[in-house]
């Protein structure tokens, strides 16, 4: 490209306003701009208010959804993290015999456990995988999670604290 002006390279229909600097500087803004605070940094002007009807409807629908104990909708984190966590805990309980066998073998073998405990490890993996891939087991854990969540939404007390016994004497 030749030695033309900067505007000729931009093309037609573009704004000719000067470009803003991309680096931040420590120079305080002029006194008339955005009402700079005592720290010398510029404060952004307030955003325009959204449509009042839309904001109130959105707020109320979110509040209703969050407070409805019988709501069956699952968030992404519940589907992908919390329910699988329950599945792992229950699968370990149900495969307790294989877990004990593998643990015993590992303690006896020491550093050679990788080689000596292959049979116990594969039995444990097979047992756990059978539960992890079972859709009925997933639904069972999902319903358990929904029941716990419903109780939390009703009472406001987490399951762990609800299950702890209260002291009888104070």
Buried (B, 14 or more C-beta within 10 A) or exposed (E): EEEEEEEEEEEEEEEEEEEEEEEEEEEEBEEEEEEBEEEEEEEEEEEEEEEEEEEEEEEEEEEEEEEEEEBEEBEEEBEEEBBBEBBBEBBBEBBEEBBEBBEEBBEEBEEEBEEBBEEBBEBBEEBBEEBEEBEEBBEBBBEBBBEBBBBBBEEEEEEEEEEEEEEEEE
